[in-house]
Amino acid sequence: MFFKSQEGKSKILSLYNQKLNELNIEYSEKLIQNQFGATNVIITGDTKNPPLVLIHGTGGCAPQILDSFPNLSSKYCVYAVDVLAQPTKSAENRLDMKSLDYGKWLVEVIQKLDLTAVTLVGFSFGGFISLKTLEFDETLIKKAYLIAPVYIVNGNPFTGLFKMFIPLKKFTKTNKSKYLKKVMNVLFSEADDFAFQFMGTTFQNCNMDFSPLPVISKNSAKEINTPITIFASEKDILFPGKKMVKRAERVFPTLSETVLLEGSKHVPNAKNFKKIEDLIIDKN
């Protein structure tokens, strides 16, 4: 199971609902039943607007990614998906990253929401899910925006081990905030109090998956026909920005644009999230 205990799950979902309430938006929630596990979706914006499916990263949740993009619902109807086996309201089923299951899952969710011509926006692991979706069946997707996505390049594993994973292990064993601060400093360009609290609670109460991350093959990338825009973070030690831009330009034939977020760590700051949001809105 993803959650270590019911008590831990309750703590996380309490924080989830806190963030959702703090957004102060009009929304509805829909639980989509599918073959991979019940999937919670937060819907905000006018349903007459073009659909945008928004997917958060590892250790995150739909309210957090909505908080990073507060204005997308002015031009789109936003469907923020709670990823499976994450600190969310969706099922705890972890899918096989080497297969197309994450793509099959999202396509089924999109079909059950009755959406077409979808703008897909994925951050980090959400970018991985977006690319798996395009690999599996891109017919319902109009275009894709990937932010510091998993699945294009990986960073130096030794750098990740010493700068992030060892401090993370020490935090889970001791619960000392100094180790959490080290992890957050590697991941976030700027982290607010909620991010510290949510990530700390998640690391302590969830069985996180830190198995090796796959990288899309050149042949699979060349089969994708959907226009893709990539935002790469220059100072991202997990998925280095310049390395990502270089490979993306080499393997994706329908790459519309690459944007290198200068000085950005894996999770961009508010200024860069606004820059990303403005570009997505302008290209509506």
FIKOL-790342 format. One line per field, with one value per residue: x, y, z negated of N, C-alpha, C in turn. Coordinates in steps of 0.1 Angstrom, whole numbers, padded with zeros to 4 digits. Example, Ala and Ser with C-alpha at 12.3 -4.5 7.8 and 13.67 -1.06 7.14 Angstrom:
% FIKOL-790342
neast <- [0132:0128]
nnorth <- [-0057:-0022]
nup <- [-0078:-0071]
caeast <- [0123:0137]
canorth <- [-0045:-0011]
caup <- [-0078:-0071]
ceast <- [0132:0129]
cnorth <- [-0033:0000]
cup <- [-0078:-0079]
END
This chain:
% FIKOL-790342
neast <- [0008:0003:0001:0014:-0001:-0035:-0038:-0017:-0025:-0048:-0038:-0024:-0045:-0059:-0043:-0043:-0070:-0070:-0052:-0068:-0091:-0079:-0073:-0096:-0115:-0141:-0151:-0155:-0155:-0147:-0150:-0134:-0140:-0120:-0100:-0076:-0077:-0097:-0099:-0094:-0106:-0102:-0122:-0122:-0133:-0149:-0170:-0175:-0152:-0120:-0107:-0083:-0059:-0044:-0015:0001:0033:0056:0050:0033:0001:-0033:-0044:-0021:-0008:-0027:-0026:-0002:-0008:-0029:-0044:-0051:-0077:-0091:-0091:-0093:-0111:-0102:-0089:-0077:-0058:-0056:-0028:-0023:-0013:0000:0003:-0027:-0063:-0068:-0067:-0044:-0028:0002:0016:0033:0062:0078:0061:0033:0013:0007:0000:-0022:-0039:-0044:-0055:-0079:-0091:-0095:-0112:-0134:-0142:-0151:-0137:-0121:-0096:-0076:-0056:-0026:-0009:0019:0038:0070:0068:0043:0049:0061:0039:0024:0039:0039:0012:0010:0026:0010:-0017:-0024:-0046:-0066:-0054:-0044:-0022:0009:0023:0053:0068:0099:0101:0100:0116:0129:0156:0181:0197:0230:0235:0249:0252:0225:0221:0238:0231:0204:0189:0202:0201:0172:0166:0178:0161:0136:0142:0149:0133:0142:0142:0164:0174:0153:0152:0175:0168:0146:0158:0174:0154:0135:0131:0120:0105:0074:0058:0037:0045:0068:0056:0037:0053:0071:0053:0044:0067:0072:0050:0043:0050:0074:0083:0114:0127:0148:0145:0129:0139:0127:0128:0146:0133:0106:0100:0101:0078:0058:0033:0021:0022:0047:0058:0085:0096:0125:0145:0173:0191:0184:0191:0182:0170:0186:0186:0198:0209:0185:0171:0188:0187:0159:0155:0167:0153:0125:0103:0082:0086:0077:0087:0114:0120:0144:0146:0163:0185:0167:0157:0145:0117:0101:0102:0076:0076:0086:0067:0045:0054:0054:0026:0015:0025:0012:-0015:-0015:-0011:-0034]
nnorth <- [-0012:0023:0043:0043:0039:0042:0064:0081:0085:0100:0123:0134:0137:0156:0179:0181:0188:0212:0228:0228:0242:0267:0276:0290:0288:0281:0249:0214:0180:0149:0114:0091:0060:0033:0008:0008:0019:0038:0073:0105:0137:0172:0197:0228:0261:0273:0249:0252:0262:0254:0221:0214:0193:0187:0177:0167:0163:0137:0130:0151:0168:0173:0199:0213:0217:0231:0254:0265:0273:0295:0310:0296:0286:0307:0307:0281:0250:0234:0203:0189:0162:0137:0118:0083:0063:0082:0110:0116:0117:0096:0061:0037:0022:0014:0018:0001:0015:0009:0000:0009:0016:0039:0057:0044:0045:0073:0080:0065:0078:0104:0098:0089:0113:0124:0140:0158:0170:0179:0200:0192:0193:0187:0183:0173:0141:0141:0149:0127:0109:0123:0120:0092:0089:0101:0083:0060:0066:0092:0105:0120:0142:0176:0193:0194:0204:0203:0203:0204:0176:0141:0113:0121:0128:0118:0128:0129:0099:0096:0122:0128:0109:0116:0143:0143:0118:0104:0124:0124:0098:0099:0118:0104:0085:0099:0121:0147:0181:0194:0177:0174:0200:0200:0183:0196:0220:0211:0203:0224:0257:0278:0273:0272:0274:0255:0236:0225:0213:0195:0179:0168:0154:0136:0121:0109:0093:0078:0051:0056:0055:0049:0038:0031:0056:0053:0062:0077:0061:0069:0060:0057:0083:0095:0087:0102:0126:0148:0183:0196:0214:0222:0229:0234:0230:0248:0243:0219:0190:0164:0161:0174:0207:0218:0195:0182:0199:0196:0169:0166:0183:0168:0143:0146:0150:0168:0190:0220:0242:0250:0259:0272:0274:0297:0293:0279:0254:0220:0222:0250:0285:0309:0330:0319:0298:0315:0326:0303:0297:0320:0317:0293:0302:0323:0308:0295]
nup <- [0000:0005:-0015:-0048:-0070:-0083:-0099:-0090:-0064:-0069:-0080:-0058:-0039:-0053:-0051:-0023:-0019:-0032:-0016:0007:-0001:-0007:0018:0027:0048:0072:0077:0087:0077:0091:0091:0109:0121:0131:0149:0136:0111:0089:0096:0086:0096:0099:0109:0125:0136:0166:0182:0209:0220:0236:0229:0204:0191:0161:0145:0116:0098:0084:0050:0048:0052:0066:0057:0050:0075:0088:0073:0082:0107:0110:0128:0151:0154:0164:0191:0198:0192:0164:0156:0130:0121:0097:0091:0093:0065:0049:0026:0024:0033:0049:0060:0045:0062:0077:0108:0135:0145:0167:0186:0207:0190:0174:0193:0206:0184:0180:0205:0204:0183:0194:0215:0201:0189:0210:0229:0256:0279:0260:0240:0226:0196:0178:0148:0138:0126:0137:0162:0172:0172:0191:0214:0217:0222:0247:0261:0260:0269:0287:0298:0285:0276:0280:0277:0258:0228:0210:0179:0164:0169:0160:0177:0200:0198:0173:0143:0128:0110:0086:0076:0071:0051:0029:0025:0022:0017:-0005:-0026:-0027:-0035:-0061:-0072:-0072:-0091:-0114:-0117:-0118:-0112:-0099:-0080:-0062:-0053:-0037:-0017:-0005:0003:0024:0042:0045:0060:0045:0015:-0002:-0035:-0035:-0016:-0028:-0050:-0038:-0022:-0041:-0058:-0039:-0032:-0056:-0061:-0039:-0015:0005:0040:0052:0073:0103:0129:0160:0194:0223:0254:0285:0308:0299:0292:0317:0329:0319:0326:0316:0309:0288:0260:0240:0207:0192:0163:0153:0131:0121:0105:0108:0133:0155:0169:0193:0205:0209:0228:0250:0257:0261:0283:0302:0304:0305:0330:0333:0316:0304:0289:0267:0234:0213:0180:0164:0137:0122:0099:0096:0089:0101:0092:0081:0099:0123:0126:0132:0156:0172:0171:0184:0210:0218:0216:0235:0259:0262]
caeast <- [0000:0011:0001:0019:-0012:-0047:-0035:-0009:-0034:-0057:-0030:-0021:-0057:-0063:-0035:-0048:-0082:-0066:-0048:-0079:-0099:-0071:-0074:-0107:-0120:-0152:-0147:-0162:-0146:-0153:-0142:-0135:-0138:-0114:-0094:-0063:-0080:-0105:-0091:-0101:-0103:-0108:-0126:-0125:-0134:-0162:-0169:-0175:-0139:-0113:-0102:-0068:-0057:-0032:-0010:0012:0045:0058:0049:0024:-0014:-0039:-0046:-0008:-0004:-0036:-0021:0009:-0014:-0042:-0051:-0054:-0091:-0097:-0092:-0096:-0117:-0090:-0091:-0065:-0059:-0048:-0021:-0024:-0001:0006:-0005:-0039:-0075:-0069:-0063:-0030:-0022:0013:0016:0046:0068:0084:0050:0025:0001:0003:-0007:-0035:-0047:-0048:-0064:-0092:-0097:-0099:-0124:-0146:-0145:-0157:-0130:-0113:-0087:-0071:-0042:-0020:0001:0024:0050:0078:0063:0032:0054:0063:0026:0020:0046:0033:-0001:0013:0031:0000:-0028:-0024:-0057:-0074:-0045:-0042:-0008:0014:0033:0060:0076:0109:0095:0107:0115:0137:0170:0183:0209:0241:0229:0257:0249:0212:0222:0244:0225:0190:0184:0208:0193:0159:0166:0181:0149:0126:0146:0151:0123:0148:0139:0176:0175:0142:0156:0185:0161:0138:0167:0178:0142:0127:0137:0116:0094:0067:0056:0029:0053:0076:0047:0031:0064:0076:0043:0044:0079:0071:0038:0041:0060:0077:0090:0127:0133:0154:0135:0132:0141:0120:0137:0145:0123:0093:0098:0099:0064:0048:0029:0015:0031:0052:0066:0092:0102:0135:0151:0187:0198:0177:0201:0175:0167:0193:0179:0205:0209:0171:0169:0197:0181:0145:0156:0173:0145:0111:0101:0071:0089:0073:0095:0120:0123:0153:0143:0176:0187:0156:0159:0135:0104:0103:0096:0064:0078:0087:0054:0037:0059:0048:0012:0013:0027:0001:-0027:-0013:-0012:-0048]
canorth <- [0000:0036:0049:0034:0037:0050:0077:0089:0089:0110:0135:0139:0142:0169:0189:0182:0196:0226:0235:0230:0253:0279:0281:0299:0287:0273:0236:0202:0168:0137:0102:0083:0045:0028:-0005:0009:0024:0051:0085:0117:0148:0184:0205:0243:0268:0271:0237:0256:0265:0242:0213:0213:0183:0192:0165:0170:0154:0128:0137:0163:0165:0182:0212:0220:0221:0242:0266:0270:0279:0300:0317:0287:0284:0319:0304:0267:0242:0227:0190:0185:0148:0131:0107:0071:0059:0095:0115:0121:0110:0085:0048:0035:0013:0019:0011:-0003:0026:0005:-0003:0020:0016:0052:0063:0038:0050:0087:0080:0060:0089:0114:0092:0089:0127:0128:0152:0157:0182:0182:0205:0184:0200:0178:0187:0163:0128:0144:0150:0113:0104:0129:0113:0078:0090:0103:0070:0050:0070:0107:0111:0130:0153:0187:0197:0191:0213:0194:0211:0196:0162:0128:0104:0125:0126:0117:0134:0120:0092:0098:0135:0126:0100:0123:0156:0142:0105:0102:0133:0119:0086:0104:0124:0094:0077:0107:0132:0160:0191:0198:0168:0177:0212:0197:0177:0207:0229:0205:0202:0236:0270:0284:0264:0278:0265:0243:0226:0218:0205:0185:0169:0162:0145:0125:0113:0101:0085:0071:0043:0063:0046:0055:0029:0039:0061:0051:0073:0074:0058:0077:0055:0060:0098:0099:0083:0111:0136:0160:0194:0195:0225:0217:0239:0226:0238:0248:0238:0206:0179:0152:0161:0187:0214:0219:0182:0179:0206:0191:0156:0168:0188:0157:0131:0149:0157:0179:0199:0234:0252:0246:0271:0269:0283:0299:0293:0272:0240:0211:0229:0264:0295:0315:0339:0310:0292:0325:0326:0291:0299:0330:0311:0284:0310:0330:0299:0289]
caup <- [0000:0006:-0028:-0058:-0080:-0081:-0106:-0081:-0053:-0074:-0082:-0045:-0033:-0060:-0045:-0010:-0019:-0037:-0005:0016:-0006:-0006:0032:0028:0061:0075:0082:0084:0077:0097:0089:0122:0120:0143:0147:0129:0098:0088:0098:0083:0105:0095:0121:0122:0149:0174:0190:0223:0224:0240:0218:0200:0181:0153:0137:0106:0098:0073:0037:0048:0053:0075:0052:0051:0089:0091:0067:0090:0120:0106:0139:0163:0155:0170:0205:0200:0181:0159:0149:0122:0118:0086:0097:0085:0056:0045:0014:0030:0030:0059:0055:0041:0071:0084:0121:0140:0152:0179:0195:0211:0182:0170:0205:0207:0173:0183:0217:0199:0174:0203:0222:0191:0187:0223:0234:0268:0281:0247:0237:0215:0188:0168:0141:0132:0129:0145:0176:0176:0175:0203:0225:0218:0229:0262:0267:0261:0278:0286:0306:0278:0272:0290:0275:0245:0221:0200:0170:0157:0170:0160:0189:0212:0193:0159:0138:0122:0099:0074:0071:0065:0039:0018:0022:0019:0012:-0018:-0036:-0028:-0044:-0074:-0077:-0075:-0103:-0126:-0116:-0121:-0101:-0091:-0068:-0053:-0046:-0027:-0005:0001:0009:0037:0051:0047:0061:0033:0009:-0013:-0047:-0032:-0008:-0038:-0059:-0030:-0018:-0053:-0062:-0029:-0034:-0069:-0061:-0026:-0009:0018:0050:0057:0083:0114:0138:0174:0204:0236:0265:0296:0317:0294:0293:0331:0333:0313:0336:0309:0306:0274:0255:0228:0198:0185:0152:0155:0119:0117:0105:0111:0147:0158:0180:0206:0211:0214:0240:0261:0261:0266:0297:0310:0305:0307:0343:0332:0305:0307:0283:0254:0226:0202:0168:0159:0123:0116:0095:0102:0088:0104:0083:0085:0111:0134:0129:0139:0170:0179:0172:0194:0223:0220:0219:0248:0270:0262]
ceast <- [0009:0012:0005:0008:-0024:-0045:-0027:-0017:-0043:-0050:-0027:-0034:-0063:-0056:-0039:-0060:-0080:-0061:-0059:-0088:-0092:-0071:-0085:-0112:-0133:-0147:-0157:-0152:-0154:-0144:-0144:-0131:-0131:-0106:-0082:-0066:-0088:-0096:-0099:-0096:-0109:-0110:-0129:-0124:-0146:-0160:-0170:-0162:-0131:-0107:-0087:-0067:-0043:-0028:0002:0023:0045:0057:0040:0009:-0020:-0041:-0032:-0005:-0014:-0032:-0010:0004:-0028:-0050:-0055:-0069:-0098:-0099:-0095:-0105:-0106:-0095:-0078:-0066:-0050:-0042:-0023:-0011:0007:-0002:-0018:-0051:-0077:-0065:-0048:-0023:-0010:0015:0031:0051:0074:0073:0043:0013:-0003:-0004:-0021:-0045:-0053:-0058:-0078:-0099:-0103:-0111:-0136:-0150:-0152:-0151:-0123:-0105:-0082:-0057:-0037:-0009:0006:0037:0057:0073:0050:0036:0057:0050:0021:0026:0042:0020:0001:0018:0019:-0011:-0029:-0036:-0066:-0067:-0042:-0027:-0004:0024:0040:0069:0086:0105:0105:0106:0122:0152:0170:0196:0219:0235:0236:0254:0235:0213:0227:0237:0210:0186:0190:0202:0179:0157:0169:0168:0138:0129:0146:0140:0129:0147:0152:0178:0165:0146:0166:0178:0153:0146:0172:0166:0136:0135:0133:0104:0087:0064:0047:0037:0062:0067:0042:0042:0069:0066:0042:0055:0078:0060:0035:0053:0063:0085:0102:0134:0138:0143:0139:0134:0135:0131:0135:0134:0108:0090:0095:0085:0054:0046:0024:0026:0035:0061:0072:0098:0112:0142:0166:0195:0191:0187:0195:0174:0173:0188:0186:0206:0196:0168:0176:0191:0167:0146:0161:0162:0130:0109:0091:0073:0086:0083:0102:0123:0132:0151:0156:0176:0177:0161:0147:0121:0106:0097:0083:0065:0079:0074:0044:0041:0054:0033:0008:0014:0016:-0012:-0026:-0014:-0025:-0054]
cnorth <- [0013:0042:0039:0030:0046:0064:0086:0094:0101:0124:0142:0145:0155:0181:0192:0191:0210:0234:0238:0241:0267:0285:0291:0300:0279:0260:0225:0191:0156:0125:0093:0069:0040:0015:-0004:0014:0037:0063:0097:0129:0161:0193:0219:0250:0265:0259:0240:0259:0252:0234:0213:0203:0185:0180:0169:0160:0145:0136:0149:0158:0176:0197:0220:0225:0232:0255:0273:0277:0284:0306:0308:0286:0296:0316:0290:0262:0233:0214:0186:0171:0144:0119:0095:0069:0072:0100:0123:0113:0098:0072:0046:0026:0019:0011:0009:0008:0022:0001:0010:0023:0030:0060:0057:0043:0064:0088:0075:0071:0100:0110:0093:0103:0132:0140:0148:0170:0187:0189:0198:0191:0191:0183:0175:0149:0129:0145:0136:0107:0110:0122:0099:0078:0092:0091:0061:0054:0085:0113:0121:0142:0163:0191:0194:0200:0205:0203:0202:0181:0151:0121:0109:0123:0123:0123:0124:0113:0094:0112:0135:0119:0109:0136:0154:0129:0102:0111:0128:0107:0090:0110:0114:0086:0086:0118:0145:0169:0195:0189:0171:0190:0210:0192:0188:0217:0224:0206:0215:0249:0279:0276:0272:0268:0253:0232:0218:0208:0193:0174:0162:0151:0133:0116:0104:0091:0077:0062:0048:0053:0054:0046:0037:0043:0059:0063:0069:0071:0067:0073:0058:0075:0102:0096:0093:0123:0149:0171:0195:0208:0220:0229:0231:0236:0236:0241:0226:0195:0166:0150:0174:0194:0215:0206:0178:0186:0200:0178:0158:0174:0178:0146:0134:0157:0169:0188:0213:0244:0245:0259:0266:0279:0285:0300:0285:0258:0232:0217:0244:0273:0301:0323:0330:0302:0302:0327:0315:0293:0309:0325:0301:0291:0317:0321:0291:0289]
cup <- [0000:-0008:-0038:-0068:-0077:-0088:-0097:-0070:-0057:-0075:-0068:-0038:-0040:-0054:-0030:-0010:-0024:-0025:0005:0012:-0005:0008:0035:0042:0062:0082:0080:0084:0083:0095:0101:0119:0133:0139:0138:0114:0098:0088:0096:0092:0100:0107:0118:0135:0156:0183:0205:0228:0229:0228:0216:0189:0174:0144:0129:0107:0086:0060:0037:0049:0062:0069:0052:0065:0093:0085:0075:0103:0117:0117:0151:0165:0161:0185:0208:0189:0177:0152:0143:0117:0107:0091:0087:0076:0053:0033:0019:0027:0040:0052:0053:0050:0078:0097:0125:0149:0166:0190:0200:0202:0177:0181:0207:0196:0176:0195:0212:0191:0184:0211:0213:0187:0200:0229:0247:0270:0268:0248:0225:0209:0177:0162:0136:0136:0138:0160:0181:0180:0189:0215:0227:0225:0243:0269:0270:0271:0277:0294:0299:0273:0283:0289:0261:0240:0210:0192:0162:0158:0167:0173:0201:0209:0178:0155:0133:0110:0086:0068:0064:0052:0027:0015:0017:0012:-0002:-0028:-0038:-0037:-0058:-0080:-0081:-0088:-0116:-0128:-0120:-0109:-0093:-0079:-0058:-0046:-0035:-0015:0002:0008:0023:0047:0055:0050:0050:0028:-0002:-0024:-0044:-0025:-0018:-0046:-0051:-0027:-0030:-0058:-0052:-0031:-0046:-0068:-0049:-0022:0005:0027:0055:0066:0095:0124:0152:0182:0217:0247:0277:0306:0312:0295:0307:0336:0328:0323:0329:0307:0291:0271:0241:0220:0190:0174:0152:0143:0113:0117:0109:0126:0153:0171:0193:0213:0217:0227:0252:0266:0267:0281:0307:0313:0308:0320:0342:0320:0310:0302:0270:0247:0214:0191:0161:0143:0115:0111:0100:0101:0090:0093:0089:0098:0124:0137:0136:0154:0178:0182:0183:0208:0227:0224:0232:0260:0270:0275]
END
